[in-house]
């Protein structure tokens, strides 16, 4: 026993054999705990997650599995450092070892976050699959790669900081370089932000009929940089996304119903009785028309115009399809013409009555008129 004590008290590189033995025992224990944790994930946690309806818990556990095993080893190394009490003279080995341990912790945290990007990507992929626009499908890989690049970059900065180096100069140089890149790629960046605004706000989808400024047509493609609009003259307009995101925009495809507004002018030969009958019959026709929305409609005699007596007809169709709307508008107009014809009324046209008075004029003017 005394011999064993003497043996354990002997030192190697300034550290006793007893500390080496204790450190080795902690390392074995850490490896055993790591295997137990891996077995727990494989046989208990993951099978439970696979029985649920969602995939998110599976992806979360898969992303956490390997970093958790590494964390056990890091914990074992931390205990080993406390046991070993590494020398600080002539070289500060203890400080270097603790810095290396911090690097491992930083790497482990970054590994978890890097893996969890897959979880976010799966959620967003499911979300964009329900949209008609292809813009968010193009943006998704860009977002995934950007997040992972940001995580790697931040981990790199933290590693440098943990190793005892100042990152102020690096950040300053990156700031200047970033400013130069931002100025050079100003239009590209503004288009990216415009694309993000279109994704979040969703003012239109592919196939929508829109009007933005002087542009009017059907949205044919929404890309990462620009939106393509097919005009009714069959020309193709390509608009940068940062421009169209800032424009006031009319989306005609979002109308729940289409408006019919007619001002019908009848001649001044129309009697009040005829006018009342015309208004009543037009109103009755609209109330019984299958293509007219019954929620709101107006039919009234409104104005004594220069050449006509005006009847306002204001209503909405139940359809928003352009062709069917035109059919409904045509049918309403023709039926109104039938009503007016049955009542003996005529559509007015611009006219003017001229009254000549010859009394009191000289006979020469009456015969020849003005020169």
Short mmCIF file of the C-alpha atoms (twelve columns), coordinates in Angstrom:
data_MODEL
# 
_entry.id   MODEL 
# 
loop_
_atom_site.group_PDB 
_atom_site.id 
_atom_site.type_symbol 
_atom_site.label_atom_id 
_atom_site.label_alt_id 
_atom_site.label_comp_id 
_atom_site.label_asym_id 
_atom_site.label_seq_id 
_atom_site.Cartn_x 
_atom_site.Cartn_y 
_atom_site.Cartn_z 
_atom_site.pdbx_PDB_model_num 
ATOM 1   C CA . UNK A 1   0.000   0.000  0.000   1 
ATOM 2   C CA . UNK A 2   2.826   2.309  0.880   1 
ATOM 3   C CA . UNK A 3   4.478   1.465  -2.414  1 
ATOM 4   C CA . UNK A 4   1.299   2.439  -4.271  1 
ATOM 5   C CA . UNK A 5   1.144   5.713  -2.406  1 
ATOM 6   C CA . UNK A 6   4.757   6.462  -3.258  1 
ATOM 7   C CA . UNK A 7   4.070   5.608  -6.900  1 
ATOM 8   C CA . UNK A 8   1.025   7.870  -7.041  1 
ATOM 9   C CA . UNK A 9   2.956   10.727 -5.465  1 
ATOM 10  C CA . UNK A 10  5.591   10.657 -8.164  1 
ATOM 11  C CA . UNK A 11  5.356   13.446 -10.723 1 
ATOM 12  C CA . UNK A 12  5.687   13.664 -14.459 1 
ATOM 13  C CA . UNK A 13  5.994   17.099 -16.087 1 
ATOM 14  C CA . UNK A 14  5.110   18.623 -12.724 1 
ATOM 15  C CA . UNK A 15  1.866   16.630 -12.324 1 
ATOM 16  C CA . UNK A 16  1.472   13.678 -9.979  1 
ATOM 17  C CA . UNK A 17  0.599   10.205 -11.207 1 
ATOM 18  C CA . UNK A 18  -2.518  10.311 -8.985  1 
ATOM 19  C CA . UNK A 19  -3.850  13.282 -10.926 1 
ATOM 20  C CA . UNK A 20  -3.119  11.506 -14.219 1 
ATOM 21  C CA . UNK A 21  -5.046  8.486  -12.960 1 
ATOM 22  C CA . UNK A 22  -7.988  10.607 -11.793 1 
ATOM 23  C CA . UNK A 23  -8.047  12.459 -15.107 1 
ATOM 24  C CA . UNK A 24  -8.001  9.180  -16.999 1 
ATOM 25  C CA . UNK A 25  -10.878 7.918  -14.855 1 
ATOM 26  C CA . UNK A 26  -12.905 11.058 -15.617 1 
ATOM 27  C CA . UNK A 27  -12.185 10.615 -19.335 1 
ATOM 28  C CA . UNK A 28  -13.420 7.011  -19.239 1 
ATOM 29  C CA . UNK A 29  -16.531 8.141  -17.333 1 
ATOM 30  C CA . UNK A 30  -17.184 10.878 -19.902 1 
ATOM 31  C CA . UNK A 31  -16.886 8.384  -22.775 1 
ATOM 32  C CA . UNK A 32  -19.267 5.995  -21.009 1 
ATOM 33  C CA . UNK A 33  -21.799 8.791  -20.383 1 
ATOM 34  C CA . UNK A 34  -21.451 9.805  -24.033 1 
ATOM 35  C CA . UNK A 35  -22.299 6.260  -25.157 1 
ATOM 36  C CA . UNK A 36  -25.240 6.116  -22.747 1 
ATOM 37  C CA . UNK A 37  -26.542 9.444  -24.077 1 
ATOM 38  C CA . UNK A 38  -26.177 8.247  -27.682 1 
ATOM 39  C CA . UNK A 39  -28.079 5.062  -26.784 1 
ATOM 40  C CA . UNK A 40  -30.782 7.141  -25.061 1 
ATOM 41  C CA . UNK A 41  -31.262 9.274  -28.179 1 
ATOM 42  C CA . UNK A 42  -31.307 6.241  -30.513 1 
ATOM 43  C CA . UNK A 43  -33.613 3.967  -28.505 1 
ATOM 44  C CA . UNK A 44  -35.839 6.297  -26.497 1 
ATOM 45  C CA . UNK A 45  -36.039 9.932  -27.587 1 
ATOM 46  C CA . UNK A 46  -35.960 9.549  -31.380 1 
ATOM 47  C CA . UNK A 47  -38.514 6.667  -31.478 1 
ATOM 48  C CA . UNK A 48  -40.874 8.756  -29.315 1 
ATOM 49  C CA . UNK A 49  -40.437 11.742 -31.644 1 
ATOM 50  C CA . UNK A 50  -41.098 9.580  -34.707 1 
ATOM 51  C CA . UNK A 51  -44.504 8.630  -33.331 1 
ATOM 52  C CA . UNK A 52  -45.716 12.228 -33.315 1 
ATOM 53  C CA . UNK A 53  -47.445 13.811 -36.301 1 
ATOM 54  C CA . UNK A 54  -44.944 16.630 -36.769 1 
ATOM 55  C CA . UNK A 55  -41.392 16.328 -38.061 1 
ATOM 56  C CA . UNK A 56  -40.122 19.284 -36.068 1 
ATOM 57  C CA . UNK A 57  -39.312 17.293 -32.918 1 
ATOM 58  C CA . UNK A 58  -37.428 14.713 -35.027 1 
ATOM 59  C CA . UNK A 59  -35.336 17.431 -36.643 1 
ATOM 60  C CA . UNK A 60  -34.750 19.126 -33.291 1 
ATOM 61  C CA . UNK A 61  -33.464 15.936 -31.678 1 
ATOM 62  C CA . UNK A 62  -31.329 15.069 -34.714 1 
ATOM 63  C CA . UNK A 63  -29.776 18.523 -34.602 1 
ATOM 64  C CA . UNK A 64  -29.152 18.223 -30.863 1 
ATOM 65  C CA . UNK A 65  -27.854 14.637 -30.798 1 
ATOM 66  C CA . UNK A 66  -24.191 14.956 -31.804 1 
ATOM 67  C CA . UNK A 67  -23.606 18.349 -30.122 1 
ATOM 68  C CA . UNK A 68  -25.015 16.892 -26.878 1 
ATOM 69  C CA . UNK A 69  -22.508 14.031 -27.056 1 
ATOM 70  C CA . UNK A 70  -19.692 16.536 -27.640 1 
ATOM 71  C CA . UNK A 71  -20.922 18.599 -24.694 1 
ATOM 72  C CA . UNK A 72  -20.461 15.568 -22.409 1 
ATOM 73  C CA . UNK A 73  -16.850 15.274 -23.542 1 
ATOM 74  C CA . UNK A 74  -16.328 19.007 -23.011 1 
ATOM 75  C CA . UNK A 75  -17.693 18.656 -19.482 1 
ATOM 76  C CA . UNK A 76  -15.290 15.769 -18.868 1 
ATOM 77  C CA . UNK A 77  -12.383 17.853 -20.182 1 
ATOM 78  C CA . UNK A 78  -13.373 20.706 -17.872 1 
ATOM 79  C CA . UNK A 79  -13.289 18.360 -14.856 1 
ATOM 80  C CA . UNK A 80  -9.943  16.972 -16.037 1 
ATOM 81  C CA . UNK A 81  -8.482  20.498 -16.182 1 
ATOM 82  C CA . UNK A 82  -9.599  21.116 -12.614 1 
ATOM 83  C CA . UNK A 83  -7.957  17.882 -11.510 1 
ATOM 84  C CA . UNK A 84  -4.737  18.253 -13.466 1 
ATOM 85  C CA . UNK A 85  -4.009  21.835 -12.359 1 
ATOM 86  C CA . UNK A 86  -1.731  22.447 -15.328 1 
ATOM 87  C CA . UNK A 87  1.330   24.638 -14.719 1 
ATOM 88  C CA . UNK A 88  1.400   28.308 -15.574 1 
ATOM 89  C CA . UNK A 89  5.204   28.610 -15.581 1 
ATOM 90  C CA . UNK A 90  7.311   28.892 -17.688 1 
ATOM 91  C CA . UNK A 91  4.444   28.547 -20.206 1 
ATOM 92  C CA . UNK A 92  0.862   29.247 -19.136 1 
ATOM 93  C CA . UNK A 93  -0.487  25.871 -20.248 1 
ATOM 94  C CA . UNK A 94  -3.523  26.151 -17.969 1 
ATOM 95  C CA . UNK A 95  -4.667  29.373 -19.622 1 
ATOM 96  C CA . UNK A 96  -4.209  27.917 -23.094 1 
ATOM 97  C CA . UNK A 97  -6.160  24.787 -22.111 1 
ATOM 98  C CA . UNK A 98  -9.058  26.839 -20.751 1 
ATOM 99  C CA . UNK A 99  -9.057  28.968 -23.911 1 
ATOM 100 C CA . UNK A 100 -9.169  25.798 -25.988 1 
ATOM 101 C CA . UNK A 101 -12.085 24.592 -23.874 1 
ATOM 102 C CA . UNK A 102 -13.942 27.844 -24.584 1 
ATOM 103 C CA . UNK A 103 -13.297 27.310 -28.288 1 
ATOM 104 C CA . UNK A 104 -14.867 23.856 -28.043 1 
ATOM 105 C CA . UNK A 105 -17.915 25.268 -26.235 1 
ATOM 106 C CA . UNK A 106 -18.275 27.952 -28.911 1 
ATOM 107 C CA . UNK A 107 -17.985 25.319 -31.632 1 
ATOM 108 C CA . UNK A 108 -20.609 23.152 -29.916 1 
ATOM 109 C CA . UNK A 109 -23.114 26.015 -29.590 1 
ATOM 110 C CA . UNK A 110 -22.531 27.023 -33.224 1 
ATOM 111 C CA . UNK A 111 -23.018 23.379 -34.252 1 
ATOM 112 C CA . UNK A 112 -26.419 23.281 -32.546 1 
ATOM 113 C CA . UNK A 113 -27.530 26.539 -34.170 1 
ATOM 114 C CA . UNK A 114 -26.179 25.403 -37.560 1 
ATOM 115 C CA . UNK A 115 -28.231 22.204 -37.325 1 
ATOM 116 C CA . UNK A 116 -31.367 24.001 -36.140 1 
ATOM 117 C CA . UNK A 117 -31.383 26.064 -39.340 1 
ATOM 118 C CA . UNK A 118 -32.705 22.872 -40.941 1 
ATOM 119 C CA . UNK A 119 -35.658 23.015 -38.556 1 
ATOM 120 C CA . UNK A 120 -36.420 26.595 -39.551 1 
ATOM 121 C CA . UNK A 121 -35.909 25.745 -43.219 1 
ATOM 122 C CA . UNK A 122 -38.426 22.870 -42.982 1 
ATOM 123 C CA . UNK A 123 -41.011 25.125 -41.362 1 
ATOM 124 C CA . UNK A 124 -40.578 27.842 -43.993 1 
ATOM 125 C CA . UNK A 125 -40.584 25.271 -46.794 1 
ATOM 126 C CA . UNK A 126 -43.961 24.016 -45.618 1 
ATOM 127 C CA . UNK A 127 -45.227 27.598 -45.414 1 
ATOM 128 C CA . UNK A 128 -44.096 28.617 -48.921 1 
ATOM 129 C CA . UNK A 129 -45.521 25.428 -50.432 1 
ATOM 130 C CA . UNK A 130 -49.009 26.869 -49.847 1 
ATOM 131 C CA . UNK A 131 -48.264 30.096 -51.755 1 
ATOM 132 C CA . UNK A 132 -48.670 30.706 -55.474 1 
ATOM 133 C CA . UNK A 133 -45.615 32.921 -55.804 1 
ATOM 134 C CA . UNK A 134 -42.254 31.379 -56.735 1 
ATOM 135 C CA . UNK A 135 -40.353 34.278 -55.192 1 
ATOM 136 C CA . UNK A 136 -40.343 32.801 -51.702 1 
ATOM 137 C CA . UNK A 137 -39.133 29.483 -53.160 1 
ATOM 138 C CA . UNK A 138 -36.108 31.316 -54.577 1 
ATOM 139 C CA . UNK A 139 -35.571 33.226 -51.359 1 
ATOM 140 C CA . UNK A 140 -35.601 30.146 -49.111 1 
ATOM 141 C CA . UNK A 141 -32.194 28.700 -50.139 1 
ATOM 142 C CA . UNK A 142 -30.698 32.193 -49.933 1 
ATOM 143 C CA . UNK A 143 -32.068 32.651 -46.418 1 
ATOM 144 C CA . UNK A 144 -30.820 29.230 -45.317 1 
ATOM 145 C CA . UNK A 145 -27.301 29.831 -46.631 1 
ATOM 146 C CA . UNK A 146 -27.202 33.363 -45.200 1 
ATOM 147 C CA . UNK A 147 -28.188 32.164 -41.715 1 
ATOM 148 C CA . UNK A 148 -25.569 29.435 -41.733 1 
ATOM 149 C CA . UNK A 149 -22.896 31.804 -43.025 1 
ATOM 150 C CA . UNK A 150 -23.793 34.272 -40.259 1 
ATOM 151 C CA . UNK A 151 -23.543 31.542 -37.601 1 
ATOM 152 C CA . UNK A 152 -20.149 30.433 -38.887 1 
ATOM 153 C CA . UNK A 153 -18.909 34.018 -39.031 1 
ATOM 154 C CA . UNK A 154 -20.046 34.798 -35.465 1 
ATOM 155 C CA . UNK A 155 -18.489 31.556 -34.199 1 
ATOM 156 C CA . UNK A 156 -15.229 32.511 -35.917 1 
ATOM 157 C CA . UNK A 157 -15.225 35.909 -34.204 1 
ATOM 158 C CA . UNK A 158 -15.923 34.327 -30.805 1 
ATOM 159 C CA . UNK A 159 -13.108 31.812 -31.294 1 
ATOM 160 C CA . UNK A 160 -10.670 34.624 -32.061 1 
ATOM 161 C CA . UNK A 161 -11.882 36.520 -28.990 1 
ATOM 162 C CA . UNK A 162 -11.530 33.424 -26.752 1 
ATOM 163 C CA . UNK A 163 -7.985  32.875 -27.956 1 
ATOM 164 C CA . UNK A 164 -7.115  36.301 -26.604 1 
ATOM 165 C CA . UNK A 165 -6.965  38.302 -29.817 1 
ATOM 166 C CA . UNK A 166 -8.779  41.601 -30.273 1 
ATOM 167 C CA . UNK A 167 -11.461 41.628 -32.949 1 
ATOM 168 C CA . UNK A 168 -11.868 45.423 -32.986 1 
ATOM 169 C CA . UNK A 169 -9.461  45.901 -35.873 1 
ATOM 170 C CA . UNK A 170 -11.020 43.035 -37.776 1 
ATOM 171 C CA . UNK A 171 -14.513 44.467 -37.294 1 
ATOM 172 C CA . UNK A 172 -13.336 47.917 -38.362 1 
ATOM 173 C CA . UNK A 173 -11.779 46.549 -41.546 1 
ATOM 174 C CA . UNK A 174 -14.869 44.471 -42.206 1 
ATOM 175 C CA . UNK A 175 -17.013 47.560 -41.670 1 
ATOM 176 C CA . UNK A 176 -15.074 49.528 -44.267 1 
ATOM 177 C CA . UNK A 177 -15.096 46.601 -46.678 1 
ATOM 178 C CA . UNK A 178 -18.786 46.024 -46.047 1 
ATOM 179 C CA . UNK A 179 -19.533 49.680 -46.753 1 
ATOM 180 C CA . UNK A 180 -17.679 49.471 -50.054 1 
ATOM 181 C CA . UNK A 181 -19.529 46.300 -51.017 1 
ATOM 182 C CA . UNK A 182 -22.863 47.815 -49.966 1 
ATOM 183 C CA . UNK A 183 -22.272 50.902 -52.095 1 
ATOM 184 C CA . UNK A 184 -21.264 48.771 -55.070 1 
ATOM 185 C CA . UNK A 185 -24.244 46.470 -54.670 1 
ATOM 186 C CA . UNK A 186 -26.774 49.113 -53.624 1 
ATOM 187 C CA . UNK A 187 -29.295 48.269 -56.338 1 
ATOM 188 C CA . UNK A 188 -28.956 44.533 -55.757 1 
ATOM 189 C CA . UNK A 189 -29.500 44.937 -52.017 1 
ATOM 190 C CA . UNK A 190 -32.501 47.205 -52.547 1 
ATOM 191 C CA . UNK A 191 -34.011 44.599 -54.885 1 
ATOM 192 C CA . UNK A 192 -33.462 41.917 -52.232 1 
ATOM 193 C CA . UNK A 193 -35.282 44.030 -49.634 1 
ATOM 194 C CA . UNK A 194 -38.009 44.726 -52.188 1 
ATOM 195 C CA . UNK A 195 -38.371 40.987 -52.707 1 
ATOM 196 C CA . UNK A 196 -38.678 40.482 -48.948 1 
ATOM 197 C CA . UNK A 197 -41.405 43.135 -48.788 1 
ATOM 198 C CA . UNK A 198 -43.325 41.391 -51.581 1 
ATOM 199 C CA . UNK A 199 -43.003 38.061 -49.730 1 
ATOM 200 C CA . UNK A 200 -44.198 39.501 -46.419 1 
ATOM 201 C CA . UNK A 201 -46.905 41.842 -47.710 1 
ATOM 202 C CA . UNK A 202 -48.095 39.675 -50.639 1 
ATOM 203 C CA . UNK A 203 -49.737 42.475 -52.672 1 
ATOM 204 C CA . UNK A 204 -50.165 40.143 -55.656 1 
ATOM 205 C CA . UNK A 205 -49.726 36.586 -56.917 1 
ATOM 206 C CA . UNK A 206 -48.834 35.128 -60.283 1 
ATOM 207 C CA . UNK A 207 -51.810 35.531 -62.610 1 
ATOM 208 C CA . UNK A 208 -53.197 38.629 -60.872 1 
ATOM 209 C CA . UNK A 209 -54.302 41.605 -62.953 1 
ATOM 210 C CA . UNK A 210 -52.576 44.655 -61.486 1 
ATOM 211 C CA . UNK A 211 -51.932 48.290 -62.277 1 
ATOM 212 C CA . UNK A 212 -48.841 50.053 -60.944 1 
ATOM 213 C CA . UNK A 213 -48.201 53.567 -62.205 1 
ATOM 214 C CA . UNK A 214 -48.451 53.489 -66.003 1 
ATOM 215 C CA . UNK A 215 -48.067 49.700 -66.090 1 
ATOM 216 C CA . UNK A 216 -51.098 47.445 -66.304 1 
ATOM 217 C CA . UNK A 217 -51.312 43.755 -67.031 1 
ATOM 218 C CA . UNK A 218 -51.070 40.244 -65.629 1 
ATOM 219 C CA . UNK A 219 -48.256 39.176 -63.299 1 
ATOM 220 C CA . UNK A 220 -46.399 36.475 -65.206 1 
ATOM 221 C CA . UNK A 221 -43.358 35.877 -63.024 1 
ATOM 222 C CA . UNK A 222 -42.071 37.070 -59.651 1 
ATOM 223 C CA . UNK A 223 -38.323 36.563 -59.460 1 
ATOM 224 C CA . UNK A 224 -35.566 37.203 -56.968 1 
ATOM 225 C CA . UNK A 225 -34.621 40.510 -58.594 1 
ATOM 226 C CA . UNK A 226 -37.602 41.612 -60.695 1 
ATOM 227 C CA . UNK A 227 -41.276 41.088 -61.487 1 
ATOM 228 C CA . UNK A 228 -42.509 40.463 -65.046 1 
ATOM 229 C CA . UNK A 229 -45.880 41.875 -66.110 1 
ATOM 230 C CA . UNK A 230 -47.576 40.821 -69.361 1 
ATOM 231 C CA . UNK A 231 -49.543 43.786 -70.694 1 
ATOM 232 C CA . UNK A 232 -52.827 43.466 -72.596 1 
ATOM 233 C CA . UNK A 233 -50.905 44.441 -75.732 1 
ATOM 234 C CA . UNK A 234 -48.854 41.253 -75.100 1 
ATOM 235 C CA . UNK A 235 -45.642 43.147 -74.359 1 
ATOM 236 C CA . UNK A 236 -43.557 42.109 -71.346 1 
ATOM 237 C CA . UNK A 237 -42.550 44.668 -68.716 1 
ATOM 238 C CA . UNK A 238 -39.718 43.800 -66.316 1 
ATOM 239 C CA . UNK A 239 -39.845 45.884 -63.140 1 
ATOM 240 C CA . UNK A 240 -37.158 45.787 -60.395 1 
ATOM 241 C CA . UNK A 241 -38.716 44.598 -57.141 1 
ATOM 242 C CA . UNK A 242 -37.514 47.657 -55.209 1 
ATOM 243 C CA . UNK A 243 -39.470 49.861 -57.635 1 
ATOM 244 C CA . UNK A 244 -42.728 47.922 -57.623 1 
ATOM 245 C CA . UNK A 245 -42.595 47.538 -53.823 1 
ATOM 246 C CA . UNK A 246 -42.692 51.356 -53.497 1 
ATOM 247 C CA . UNK A 247 -45.481 51.940 -56.043 1 
ATOM 248 C CA . UNK A 248 -49.178 52.426 -55.241 1 
ATOM 249 C CA . UNK A 249 -50.680 49.263 -56.689 1 
ATOM 250 C CA . UNK A 250 -54.210 48.327 -57.797 1 
ATOM 251 C CA . UNK A 251 -54.902 44.593 -57.744 1 
ATOM 252 C CA . UNK A 252 -58.052 44.112 -59.804 1 
ATOM 253 C CA . UNK A 253 -58.002 40.363 -59.161 1 
ATOM 254 C CA . UNK A 254 -58.688 40.998 -55.465 1 
ATOM 255 C CA . UNK A 255 -62.073 42.596 -56.207 1 
ATOM 256 C CA . UNK A 256 -64.866 40.530 -54.583 1 
ATOM 257 C CA . UNK A 257 -67.270 41.754 -57.304 1 
ATOM 258 C CA . UNK A 258 -67.218 44.064 -60.340 1 
ATOM 259 C CA . UNK A 259 -69.075 47.335 -60.718 1 
ATOM 260 C CA . UNK A 260 -71.515 48.339 -63.442 1 
ATOM 261 C CA . UNK A 261 -72.106 52.096 -63.665 1 
ATOM 262 C CA . UNK A 262 -74.340 53.410 -66.471 1 
ATOM 263 C CA . UNK A 263 -75.681 56.877 -67.134 1 
ATOM 264 C CA . UNK A 264 -78.617 56.453 -69.533 1 
ATOM 265 C CA . UNK A 265 -79.779 59.604 -71.274 1 
ATOM 266 C CA . UNK A 266 -83.347 59.640 -72.642 1 
ATOM 267 C CA . UNK A 267 -84.871 62.368 -74.773 1 
ATOM 268 C CA . UNK A 268 -86.764 65.358 -73.408 1 
ATOM 269 C CA . UNK A 269 -89.948 64.026 -75.052 1 
ATOM 270 C CA . UNK A 270 -90.130 61.557 -72.133 1 
ATOM 271 C CA . UNK A 271 -93.071 62.159 -69.810 1 
ATOM 272 C CA . UNK A 272 -92.870 61.866 -65.987 1 
ATOM 273 C CA . UNK A 273 -95.074 58.768 -66.154 1 
ATOM 274 C CA . UNK A 274 -92.727 57.100 -68.608 1 
ATOM 275 C CA . UNK A 275 -89.702 58.052 -66.474 1 
ATOM 276 C CA . UNK A 276 -91.228 56.584 -63.307 1 
ATOM 277 C CA . UNK A 277 -92.127 53.381 -65.155 1 
ATOM 278 C CA . UNK A 278 -88.643 53.093 -66.674 1 
ATOM 279 C CA . UNK A 279 -86.903 53.529 -63.301 1 
ATOM 280 C CA . UNK A 280 -89.189 50.994 -61.630 1 
ATOM 281 C CA . UNK A 281 -88.839 48.371 -64.369 1 
ATOM 282 C CA . UNK A 282 -85.029 48.709 -64.542 1 
ATOM 283 C CA . UNK A 283 -84.852 48.352 -60.756 1 
ATOM 284 C CA . UNK A 284 -87.090 45.274 -60.862 1 
ATOM 285 C CA . UNK A 285 -85.008 43.763 -63.662 1 
ATOM 286 C CA . UNK A 286 -81.795 44.117 -61.640 1 
ATOM 287 C CA . UNK A 287 -83.401 42.552 -58.553 1 
ATOM 288 C CA . UNK A 288 -84.289 39.467 -60.585 1 
ATOM 289 C CA . UNK A 289 -81.100 39.244 -62.665 1 
ATOM 290 C CA . UNK A 290 -79.003 36.147 -61.729 1 
ATOM 291 C CA . UNK A 291 -75.681 37.844 -62.528 1 
ATOM 292 C CA . UNK A 292 -76.318 40.946 -60.360 1 
ATOM 293 C CA . UNK A 293 -75.289 41.058 -56.702 1 
ATOM 294 C CA . UNK A 294 -78.342 41.892 -54.585 1 
ATOM 295 C CA . UNK A 295 -76.493 43.491 -51.689 1 
ATOM 296 C CA . UNK A 296 -76.356 46.982 -53.182 1 
ATOM 297 C CA . UNK A 297 -77.845 48.661 -56.268 1 
ATOM 298 C CA . UNK A 298 -79.112 52.105 -57.275 1 
ATOM 299 C CA . UNK A 299 -81.503 53.146 -60.074 1 
ATOM 300 C CA . UNK A 300 -82.616 56.811 -60.058 1 
ATOM 301 C CA . UNK A 301 -83.529 59.667 -62.355 1 
ATOM 302 C CA . UNK A 302 -80.722 62.089 -61.530 1 
ATOM 303 C CA . UNK A 303 -80.142 64.977 -63.958 1 
ATOM 304 C CA . UNK A 304 -81.653 67.380 -66.467 1 
ATOM 305 C CA . UNK A 305 -78.712 67.371 -68.838 1 
ATOM 306 C CA . UNK A 306 -78.197 69.649 -71.846 1 
ATOM 307 C CA . UNK A 307 -79.513 67.083 -74.312 1 
ATOM 308 C CA . UNK A 308 -81.008 64.352 -72.148 1 
ATOM 309 C CA . UNK A 309 -82.759 63.268 -68.997 1 
ATOM 310 C CA . UNK A 310 -80.269 61.039 -67.177 1 
ATOM 311 C CA . UNK A 311 -80.978 57.785 -65.325 1 
ATOM 312 C CA . UNK A 312 -78.182 56.446 -63.074 1 
ATOM 313 C CA . UNK A 313 -77.814 52.643 -62.935 1 
ATOM 314 C CA . UNK A 314 -75.282 51.491 -60.326 1 
ATOM 315 C CA . UNK A 315 -74.815 47.830 -59.362 1 
ATOM 316 C CA . UNK A 316 -72.304 44.990 -59.053 1 
ATOM 317 C CA . UNK A 317 -71.942 41.625 -60.759 1 
ATOM 318 C CA . UNK A 318 -71.515 38.428 -58.773 1 
ATOM 319 C CA . UNK A 319 -68.591 37.367 -60.974 1 
ATOM 320 C CA . UNK A 320 -65.143 38.938 -61.133 1 
ATOM 321 C CA . UNK A 321 -64.092 37.121 -64.317 1 
ATOM 322 C CA . UNK A 322 -63.597 39.723 -67.020 1 
ATOM 323 C CA . UNK A 323 -65.366 37.809 -69.813 1 
ATOM 324 C CA . UNK A 324 -68.399 36.855 -67.702 1 
ATOM 325 C CA . UNK A 325 -68.578 40.416 -66.363 1 
ATOM 326 C CA . UNK A 326 -68.799 41.767 -69.910 1 
ATOM 327 C CA . UNK A 327 -71.552 39.258 -70.705 1 
ATOM 328 C CA . UNK A 328 -73.545 40.399 -67.648 1 
ATOM 329 C CA . UNK A 329 -73.002 44.086 -68.486 1 
ATOM 330 C CA . UNK A 330 -74.120 43.465 -72.077 1 
ATOM 331 C CA . UNK A 331 -77.254 41.635 -70.971 1 
ATOM 332 C CA . UNK A 332 -78.177 44.411 -68.529 1 
ATOM 333 C CA . UNK A 333 -77.681 47.078 -71.212 1 
ATOM 334 C CA . UNK A 334 -79.736 45.219 -73.814 1 
ATOM 335 C CA . UNK A 335 -82.545 44.584 -71.321 1 
ATOM 336 C CA . UNK A 336 -82.631 48.299 -70.475 1 
ATOM 337 C CA . UNK A 337 -82.926 49.078 -74.190 1 
ATOM 338 C CA . UNK A 338 -85.886 46.642 -74.417 1 
ATOM 339 C CA . UNK A 339 -87.574 48.353 -71.462 1 
ATOM 340 C CA . UNK A 340 -87.165 51.818 -72.972 1 
ATOM 341 C CA . UNK A 341 -88.450 50.615 -76.347 1 
ATOM 342 C CA . UNK A 342 -91.534 49.018 -74.766 1 
ATOM 343 C CA . UNK A 343 -92.311 52.282 -72.962 1 
ATOM 344 C CA . UNK A 344 -91.976 54.302 -76.144 1 
ATOM 345 C CA . UNK A 345 -88.858 56.114 -74.894 1 
ATOM 346 C CA . UNK A 346 -85.826 56.898 -77.000 1 
ATOM 347 C CA . UNK A 347 -82.149 57.285 -76.186 1 
ATOM 348 C CA . UNK A 348 -81.105 60.930 -76.411 1 
ATOM 349 C CA . UNK A 349 -78.256 62.170 -78.548 1 
ATOM 350 C CA . UNK A 350 -76.565 65.599 -78.523 1 
ATOM 351 C CA . UNK A 351 -78.956 68.057 -80.163 1 
ATOM 352 C CA . UNK A 352 -79.843 71.728 -80.121 1 
ATOM 353 C CA . UNK A 353 -83.042 73.536 -80.960 1 
ATOM 354 C CA . UNK A 354 -82.768 76.836 -82.902 1 
ATOM 355 C CA . UNK A 355 -85.724 79.276 -82.815 1 
ATOM 356 C CA . UNK A 356 -85.904 81.933 -85.555 1 
ATOM 357 C CA . UNK A 357 -87.822 85.183 -85.046 1 
ATOM 358 C CA . UNK A 358 -88.390 87.375 -88.116 1 
ATOM 359 C CA . UNK A 359 -90.843 89.946 -86.776 1 
ATOM 360 C CA . UNK A 360 -89.482 93.507 -86.760 1 
ATOM 361 C CA . UNK A 361 -86.661 92.820 -89.237 1 
ATOM 362 C CA . UNK A 362 -86.388 94.786 -92.546 1 
ATOM 363 C CA . UNK A 363 -87.918 93.069 -95.584 1 
ATOM 364 C CA . UNK A 364 -84.567 92.851 -97.327 1 
ATOM 365 C CA . UNK A 365 -83.072 90.846 -94.408 1 
ATOM 366 C CA . UNK A 366 -86.174 88.600 -94.276 1 
ATOM 367 C CA . UNK A 367 -85.667 87.758 -97.953 1 
ATOM 368 C CA . UNK A 368 -81.896 87.428 -98.189 1 
ATOM 369 C CA . UNK A 369 -80.702 86.868 -94.639 1 
ATOM 370 C CA . UNK A 370 -77.485 88.291 -93.290 1 
ATOM 371 C CA . UNK A 371 -74.622 88.919 -95.689 1 
# 
